[in-house]
Amino acid sequence: SSSAFCDSQTSVLDGFSEVSVASSVLSFGACCGAFGGPSWGIWTRSQVSLFSTSSLCKLAMERVADDGGRPALSLALAGGFTLEPCEPHLRAAASWVGRELRLEYAGFGQVMQCLLSPAELFYRNAAGVNVLFVRPKDVPDAAELRSALARYDAAPAAQAPLCVVVCPQREPPAAAWRVDGAGLGKVVVAHLPAAAGAAEFDARAEELAAVPYGDRLYRALGVLAMRLVSYVTRRPFKVACVDCDNTLWRGVVGEDGPEALVANLALQSALKRSKERGLMLVTCSKNVPSDVRAAFAAHPEWPLAYDDFVLHKEDWEPKGANIAAATAELGLTELQAVVFIDDNPIEVGDVQRTCPGASTVLLPTEAALQDALVAHLWPLDAFRATTEDATKTEAMRVELQRRSVAAAATDFAAFVASLELRVSTGRASPDQLARVLQLTQKTNQFNFTTRRLAALPAGLEARVTHVADRYGDYGLVGVALVRETADALELDNLLMSCRTLGRGVEARMLAQVGELALARAKAWVRIGFVPTERNEPARKFLEAHGLLPAGGDGW
């Protein structure tokens, strides 16, 4: 799907001006690219007084001191204009996520060729990420570009994820010109809004050297491109735990009263967009629960409502303890999936100490700087969304109801039977591929290999499982990745959302792999399993069914 870099043309460029930082300590962490863990960067006012774009972005998202010597990430770049001025900004943004880059450029203007020809650079860059910079005038027919993106997405030989940056141009594009990545599993698209003012374009340099922009716009393009690359290579965030007073709103509800509060519109709007794309929200505030409910009730005009939060943790306990409790209630096994946002450096420091692996964002005190910072919060990015993402909060709320009923049941088998589970499987359709890839990145407990995929490898067939019960529809919750050989059906991976774990769905999924092997006249099903610290439930499942020797290390 498609996303604009930010909501207004002016904020794109205003974010690149220098701003003063008045908060005494700024500390931000987030998961690094390509599935690495976070580490923390702390800047004090004595160390810095002014921040340009690079510093603002660096503070807003992620800072990795040492990423363990991972190899350089290979980026293949193509576009309809000269891209080399982007390079220093791409490399700078990559350093914020602890990555080194190895860049290779396609031939000048080779936009359609890179998408369509298996001999071109995008198809040779199988282990990296491809980035396409395109303006409307580079491909005037938007339908033609959309068709080329779909062909790339469907091509088995195209193994790398593709990040498309739609770039501004001086001339207004046709009103109907619009490209997005809806329904495409390998492709994400982001639009950089047109620049505010002709000064950002360089007509003379474009005529002489196909360099259409000044340095600020090239910087914006480089940052946005790396933001997309980080999004497709890191594991996604699942939960945002957010403070209330002076964070979600300006003011203290217990002292100022609900009516006097003013929404932090930038943060609330960003969280609302992320919630609609699958991020679960949790309040984490030292407050009286009734006061927080009253705050939302007094302001129906706010972007966020009380029920947009899947859980509310309002009490006087340490916030680190409440974050740990919330993740346990939501069935998460790792704090790396959590981002915590607060205006209080003491609370941020406590969460850093007690919730290792969780990412934190300390909001500055000035409203203007808060708004600028929110525009650069990479952990809230959601450039791709699935059907399941749109209803994630509601689905989790129903799941919590199921768990409450299960906890009260005296006979678990009878409880499972009472759910009236309906399980259906089939080959993944093209529009389900994004969800398939998302599950490889999000699931840990029931995941035979925990291999994270940004694109479906050639030769693998994805089989998907949908589950519903009397409480509602779980959606697409399971994936079997299979490959045919002469005499066997190889199960490259079997994975399932933890929401349906322990209810017999996993056994049905495996049985249906066996039925598929029989239908295709295969003598064997070969099961791949790689033990990790997190997939113990998968190991126990295989062991219980006699498919893994006790204490086995996989094969």
C-alpha positions in Angstrom: 0.0 0.0 0.0 1.0 3.6 -0.3 1.9 6.3 2.2 2.8 9.9 2.1 6.0 10.8 4.0 4.0 13.3 6.0 0.8 15.2 6.0 1.7 18.6 4.5 4.1 19.8 1.9 5.7 22.4 4.2 6.4 20.0 7.0 8.5 17.9 4.8 11.0 20.7 4.2 10.5 22.6 7.5 11.6 19.4 9.2 15.0 20.0 7.6 15.6 23.3 9.2 17.5 23.5 12.5 15.5 23.4 15.7 16.6 24.0 19.3 16.2 21.2 21.8 15.1 22.4 25.2 14.6 19.0 27.0 17.4 18.1 29.3 17.9 14.5 28.1 16.8 12.9 24.8 16.9 9.1 24.7 15.6 7.1 21.8 15.9 3.5 20.8 14.2 1.2 18.3 14.8 -2.0 16.6 17.5 -1.8 14.1 17.1 -3.0 10.5 17.1 -6.6 9.4 16.1 -8.1 12.6 18.8 -6.9 14.9 18.3 -5.9 18.5 18.2 -2.3 19.8 20.8 -0.4 21.8 20.4 3.1 23.2 21.7 6.5 22.3 21.5 9.3 24.9 22.2 12.9 24.1 22.3 15.7 26.8 21.8 19.4 26.2 25.4 20.0 27.0 26.4 17.8 24.1 24.1 19.3 21.5 22.1 22.5 21.1 20.9 22.5 17.5 19.6 19.7 15.4 19.3 19.5 11.6 17.3 16.9 9.9 19.8 14.1 10.3 20.0 14.7 14.1 16.2 15.0 14.4 15.6 11.7 12.5 18.4 10.0 14.4 16.8 10.9 17.7 13.3 10.1 16.5 13.9 6.5 15.5 16.8 4.3 16.2 20.4 4.3 17.2 22.6 1.2 17.1 26.1 1.4 18.5 27.4 -1.9 17.3 25.4 -4.3 15.1 27.6 -7.3 15.3 29.4 -7.0 12.0 26.5 -7.8 9.7 27.5 -7.7 6.0 26.7 -4.5 4.1 23.2 -4.3 2.7 23.1 -4.4 -1.1 20.9 -1.6 -2.5 20.1 -1.5 -6.2 19.0 2.0 -7.3 17.2 3.0 -10.5 15.4 6.2 -11.5 14.5 8.6 -14.1 17.0 11.3 -13.1 20.5 11.5 -11.6 20.6 9.6 -8.3 24.2 10.1 -7.1 23.4 13.2 -5.0 21.1 10.9 -2.9 24.0 8.7 -1.9 25.5 10.6 1.1 22.0 11.0 2.6 21.2 7.3 2.1 24.4 6.3 3.8 23.8 8.7 6.7 20.3 7.4 7.2 21.6 3.8 7.0 24.1 4.6 9.8 21.2 5.5 12.1 20.0 1.9 11.9 23.5 0.5 12.1 23.8 -0.5 8.5 26.5 -0.1 5.9 25.4 0.0 2.3 26.8 -1.5 -0.9 25.2 0.6 -3.7 24.8 -0.3 -7.4 23.1 2.0 -9.9 21.1 0.9 -12.9 21.6 2.6 -16.2 20.3 6.1 -16.4 16.5 6.2 -17.0 16.1 2.4 -16.8 12.8 2.5 -14.9 10.7 0.1 -16.8 13.6 -2.1 -17.9 14.6 -2.8 -14.3 11.0 -3.8 -13.5 10.4 -6.0 -16.5 13.7 -7.5 -17.7 15.1 -10.5 -15.8 18.5 -9.5 -17.1 18.5 -6.2 -15.4 19.9 -5.1 -12.0 16.8 -5.5 -9.9 16.6 -9.2 -10.8 20.3 -9.8 -10.1 20.1 -8.2 -6.6 18.4 -11.3 -5.1 19.9 -10.9 -1.6 19.4 -7.1 -1.2 16.7 -4.5 -1.6 15.8 -2.6 -4.8 14.9 1.1 -4.7 13.1 2.9 -7.5 12.9 6.7 -7.7 10.2 7.7 -10.1 8.4 11.0 -11.0 5.1 11.1 -12.8 6.8 12.5 -15.9 9.2 9.5 -16.0 6.2 7.2 -16.6 3.3 9.4 -17.6 0.9 6.5 -17.7 0.3 5.5 -14.1 -1.5 2.3 -15.2 1.6 1.3 -17.1 3.8 1.7 -14.1 1.3 -0.1 -11.8 1.2 -3.0 -14.3 5.0 -3.2 -14.3 5.1 -3.3 -10.5 2.6 -6.1 -10.5 4.7 -8.0 -13.1 7.8 -7.6 -10.9 5.8 -8.7 -7.9 4.6 -11.9 -9.6 7.9 -12.8 -11.2 9.6 -15.8 -9.5 13.0 -14.5 -10.6 12.4 -11.2 -8.7 13.6 -12.1 -5.2 14.4 -8.7 -3.6 11.8 -6.5 -2.0 11.1 -3.3 -4.0 10.8 0.2 -2.4 9.3 2.8 -4.7 9.8 6.4 -3.9 7.4 8.6 -5.9 9.3 11.9 -6.3 8.0 15.4 -6.7 8.3 17.4 -9.9 7.9 21.1 -10.8 5.0 20.5 -13.1 1.7 19.3 -11.5 1.0 15.7 -12.5 -2.2 14.7 -14.1 -5.0 14.5 -11.5 -5.5 10.8 -12.1 -1.8 9.9 -11.7 -1.5 7.7 -8.7 0.5 4.6 -7.9 0.4 2.4 -4.8 1.4 -1.0 -3.8 -2.0 -2.4 -2.8 -2.1 -6.1 -3.1 1.6 -6.5 -3.9 3.7 -8.6 -1.6 7.2 -7.5 -2.6 6.5 -3.8 -3.2 6.0 -0.9 -0.9 5.3 2.6 -2.2 5.7 6.1 -0.5 5.0 9.5 -2.0 7.1 12.5 -1.1 4.8 15.5 -1.4 5.7 18.3 -3.8 8.1 20.8 -2.4 6.9 24.0 -0.9 8.3 26.6 -3.3 10.2 26.5 -6.6 13.5 27.0 -4.8 13.8 23.3 -4.2 13.9 22.6 -7.9 16.9 23.3 -10.1 15.8 23.7 -13.7 19.3 24.6 -15.0 20.9 21.6 -13.3 18.2 19.3 -14.6 18.7 20.5 -18.1 22.5 20.1 -18.0 22.9 17.0 -15.8 19.4 15.6 -15.0 19.8 16.8 -11.4 16.3 18.2 -10.8 16.6 19.1 -7.0 18.6 21.1 -4.6 20.4 19.3 -1.7 17.4 19.5 0.7 15.1 17.6 -1.5 17.8 15.0 -2.3 18.2 14.7 1.4 14.5 14.1 1.9 14.5 11.5 -0.9 17.5 9.7 0.6 16.0 9.6 4.1 12.6 8.4 2.8 14.2 5.7 0.8 16.2 4.4 3.8 13.0 4.6 5.9 11.3 2.3 3.4 14.4 0.0 3.3 14.4 -0.2 7.1 10.7 -1.0 7.1 11.0 -4.0 4.8 14.1 -5.4 6.4 13.4 -5.1 10.2 10.9 -7.1 12.2 7.7 -5.1 12.8 6.6 -3.4 16.0 3.4 -4.9 17.4 2.6 -2.7 20.4 3.0 1.0 21.3 2.7 1.7 25.0 2.0 5.4 25.4 1.9 7.8 28.4 -1.1 10.1 28.7 -0.4 13.4 30.5 1.8 15.7 28.4 2.2 12.9 25.8 -1.1 11.9 24.3 -2.4 15.3 25.4 -0.9 18.5 26.8 -1.9 19.0 30.4 -2.4 16.8 33.5 -6.0 15.4 33.6 -6.0 14.9 37.4 -5.0 18.6 38.0 -6.3 20.5 35.0 -9.5 18.5 34.4 -10.6 16.7 31.2 -12.0 19.8 29.4 -8.8 21.8 29.7 -6.7 19.2 27.9 -5.3 19.9 24.4 -4.6 16.9 22.2 -1.1 16.2 20.9 -2.6 16.0 17.4 0.6 14.9 15.6 1.2 12.0 17.9 -2.5 11.0 18.1 -2.9 11.1 14.4 0.3 9.0 13.8 -0.8 6.4 16.4 -4.3 6.3 14.8 -2.8 5.6 11.4 -0.6 2.9 12.8 -3.4 1.3 14.7 -5.4 1.1 11.5 -2.5 -0.8 10.0 -2.0 -3.3 12.8 -0.2 -1.7 15.7 -1.9 -2.3 19.0 -2.1 0.6 21.4 -1.8 0.4 25.2 -2.1 3.4 27.6 0.7 3.3 30.2 0.1 6.1 32.6 0.3 6.9 36.3 -3.2 8.1 36.6 -6.7 7.2 37.9 -8.4 5.0 35.3 -11.7 7.0 35.5 -9.8 10.2 34.8 -8.3 8.8 31.6 -11.7 7.6 30.4 -13.1 11.0 31.2 -10.4 12.7 29.2 -11.3 10.8 26.0 -15.0 11.2 26.7 -14.6 15.0 26.9 -12.9 15.2 23.5 -14.8 13.2 20.8 -13.0 15.4 18.3 -9.6 13.9 19.1 -8.1 11.5 16.5 -7.9 8.7 19.2 -10.8 7.4 21.2 -10.6 5.4 24.4 -11.6 2.2 22.6 -8.7 2.5 20.1 -6.5 1.1 22.9 -6.6 -2.6 23.3 -5.5 -2.4 26.9 -5.4 0.4 29.5 -2.7 0.3 32.2 -3.5 3.3 34.5 -2.2 2.9 38.0 0.7 3.8 40.2 2.9 0.8 39.5 6.2 1.1 37.7 5.7 1.5 34.0 8.2 -1.3 33.2 6.1 -3.7 35.2 2.9 -2.6 33.4 4.6 -3.0 30.0 5.7 -6.5 30.9 2.1 -7.3 32.1 0.6 -5.9 28.9 2.9 -7.9 26.6 2.0 -11.1 28.5 -1.7 -10.4 28.3 -1.4 -9.9 24.6 0.5 -13.1 24.2 3.8 -11.6 23.1 7.1 -13.3 24.1 9.5 -10.5 23.2 9.9 -6.9 24.3 11.6 -6.1 21.0 8.1 -5.8 19.5 7.3 -2.9 21.9 7.8 0.8 21.6 7.2 3.0 24.7 6.5 6.8 24.3 6.7 9.2 27.3 7.6 12.8 28.1 9.3 11.9 31.4 13.1 10.9 31.2 12.8 9.1 34.6 10.0 6.9 33.3 12.0 6.3 30.0 15.1 5.4 32.0 13.1 3.0 34.2 11.7 1.2 31.1 15.1 1.0 29.5 16.4 -0.6 32.7 13.6 -3.0 33.4 12.4 -3.9 29.9 15.6 -4.7 28.0 14.9 -4.9 24.3 11.9 -2.6 24.3 12.4 0.6 22.3 11.7 4.0 23.9 10.9 7.5 22.7 11.3 10.4 25.0 9.2 13.4 23.7 10.8 16.8 24.0 8.8 19.4 26.0 8.2 21.9 23.3 5.1 21.4 21.2 6.7 22.4 17.9 9.6 20.0 18.4 7.2 17.2 19.4 5.3 17.7 16.1 8.5 17.6 14.1 9.8 14.6 15.9 6.6 12.6 15.4 7.0 13.0 11.6 10.3 11.1 11.9 9.2 8.2 14.2 10.1 5.2 12.1 8.8 2.7 14.6 5.2 3.9 13.8 5.7 3.4 10.0 3.2 1.1 8.3 3.7 1.4 4.6 2.0 -1.9 4.0 -1.2 -3.1 5.5 -3.3 -6.3 5.3 -6.9 -7.1 5.9 -6.1 -8.6 9.2 -4.2 -5.4 10.2 -7.2 -3.2 9.9 -9.1 -5.3 12.5 -6.2 -6.3 14.7 -7.3 -4.3 17.8 -10.9 -5.6 17.6 -9.6 -9.2 17.0 -7.3 -9.0 20.0 -10.2 -7.7 22.1 -12.2 -10.7 21.1 -9.2 -13.0 21.8 -8.9 -11.6 25.3 -12.5 -12.5 25.8 -11.8 -16.1 24.7 -8.9 -16.3 27.1 -11.1 -15.1 29.9 -13.6 -17.8 29.2 -10.8 -20.4 28.9 -9.4 -19.3 32.3 -12.7 -19.9 33.9 -13.3 -23.2 32.2 -12.8 -26.4 34.3 -12.4 -28.6 31.2 -10.0 -27.1 28.5 -11.0 -29.8 25.9 -14.6 -28.9 26.4 -13.8 -25.2 26.0 -12.0 -25.9 22.7 -14.9 -27.9 21.5 -17.3 -25.1 22.5 -15.4 -22.7 20.2 -16.8 -24.5 17.2 -13.6 -23.9 15.2 -13.8 -23.6 11.4 -10.5 -24.2 9.6 -10.0 -23.7 5.9 -6.8 -24.0 3.8 -5.8 -23.3 0.3 -3.1 -22.0 -1.9 -2.2 -18.3 -1.2 -3.6 -15.9 -3.7 -1.5 -12.9 -4.9 -3.3 -10.5 -2.7 -2.5 -12.7 0.4 1.2 -12.7 -0.2 1.7 -9.5 1.9 0.1 -11.3 4.9 2.1 -14.4 4.3 5.4 -12.4 4.4 4.1 -10.5 7.5 3.5 -13.7 9.4 7.1 -14.9 8.7 8.3 -11.7 10.2 6.0 -11.5 13.2 5.5 -15.1 14.5 8.0 -16.7 16.9 6.5 -19.4 19.1 4.9 -21.6 16.5 7.4 -21.1 13.7 9.5 -24.1 12.6 12.5 -22.1 11.4 11.8 -18.4 12.3 13.3 -17.4 8.9 12.1 -13.9 8.1 11.1 -13.3 4.5 10.8 -10.0 2.6 9.8 -11.9 -0.6 8.7 -15.5 -1.3 11.7 -17.5 -2.6 11.5 -19.1 -6.0 10.1 -22.6 -5.9 8.2 -22.2 -2.6 4.4 -22.5 -2.6 2.5 -20.8 0.2 -0.5 -22.6 1.7 -2.6 -20.4 3.9 -5.0 -21.3 6.8 -8.1 -19.2 7.8 -9.7 -19.8 11.2 -13.1 -18.7 12.6 -15.1 -19.7 15.7 -18.3 -18.7 17.4 -16.7 -15.5 18.7 -15.6 -14.2 15.4 -13.1 -14.5 12.5 -9.3 -14.9 13.3 -8.5 -14.2 9.6 -5.4 -15.6 7.9 -3.4 -17.0 10.8 -1.3 -19.9 9.4 1.1 -20.5 6.6 2.7 -23.7 5.3 5.6 -23.1 2.9 6.2 -26.2 0.7 8.4 -27.2 -2.1 8.1 -30.2 -4.4 10.9 -32.6 -5.2 10.8 -35.8 -7.2 9.6 -38.0 -4.4 8.7 -35.7 -1.5 6.9 -32.6 -0.4 9.3 -30.6 1.6 7.8 -28.5 4.4 10.2 -25.5 4.4 8.3 -23.9 7.3 5.0 -24.1 9.2 4.0 -21.1 11.2 0.9 -19.8 12.9 -0.2 -16.8 14.9 -0.1 -17.5 18.7 -3.7 -16.4 18.9 -4.8 -19.9 17.7 -2.0 -21.9 19.4 -3.1 -24.9 21.4 -6.6 -25.2 19.9 -5.8 -28.0 17.5 -5.3 -25.8 14.4 -1.6 -26.6 14.2 -2.4 -30.3 13.9 -4.9 -29.7 11.2 -2.4 -27.6 9.3 0.2 -30.4 9.4 -2.3 -33.0 8.5 -3.4 -31.0 5.5 0.3 -30.9 4.3 0.2 -34.7 4.4 -3.0 -34.8 2.4 -1.5 -32.5 -0.1 1.5 -34.8 -0.5 -0.8 -37.8 -1.0 -2.8 -35.8 -3.6 0.5 -35.1 -5.5 1.6 -38.7 -5.3 4.6 -38.0 -3.1 6.1 -40.7 -0.9 7.4 -38.5 1.8 6.9 -35.2 3.7 10.2 -33.8 4.8 9.9 -31.4 7.6 12.4 -28.6 8.2 12.9 -27.4 11.8 15.5 -25.1 13.2 15.3 -24.7 17.1 15.6 -21.2 18.4 15.2 -19.6 21.8 11.6 -18.6 20.9 10.1 -21.6 19.1 9.9 -24.0 21.9 6.1 -24.6 21.3 6.9 -25.7 17.8 9.5 -28.1 19.0 7.2 -29.6 21.6 4.5 -30.0 19.0 6.7 -32.0 16.7 8.1 -34.0 19.5 4.6 -34.8 20.8 3.6 -36.1 17.4 6.7 -38.3 17.1 8.2 -36.1 14.3 11.2 -34.9 16.2 13.5 -37.1 18.3 13.5 -36.0 22.0 16.0 -33.3 22.4 16.5 -33.3 18.6 18.3 -30.3 17.0 16.2 -30.3 13.8 17.1 -31.1 10.2 
